Amino acid sequence: MYRHILVPTDGSDLSAAAIDQTLQLAKALGAKVTALTVAEPLHFLPVTPGATVNLRAEYEAHLKVDGARILGAVEAKAAAAGIPVETLQIAAGDAWQAIIDTAEKRGCDLIAMASHGRRGVSAFLMGSVTTKVLSHAKVPVLVYRS
């Protein structure tokens, strides 16, 4: 049925639960998994050139460490379950588009992701990555909710 599952994660407890469920599904199906974390690029108005370089370098170092922590947890769980996993950290302004693009580029036939369940004004103001992935993805999307 599904042979390659993309599971985006932001490192939250809800994403961790979605990863656990996705790994169980992958094991049952004999599928491989690609775990993705999307980092927001640094957007700022530079004040002085020197400050800009230092701020960018510190921010990128933090993202690298945070991404390694998030994806390392997925690698450990997948290894314990005997499931092949590839991890990927990318920087993108629109996480939903990065998820869809990654699924297409990597040949994933299912996207399995968590939804934080924002509704009302917060969903309107902040948007919903999951809703946008559901609306625009060309492959099936499995949404985990708690």
Secondary structure, DSSP 8 states (H G I E B T S, - for coil): ---EEEEE--S-HHHHHHHHHHHHHHHHHT-EEEEEEEE-------SSHHHHHHHHHHHHHHHHHHHHHHHHHHHHHHHHHT--EEEEEEE-S-HHHHHHHHHHHHT-SEEEEE-----HHHHHHH--HHHHHHHH-SS-EEEE--
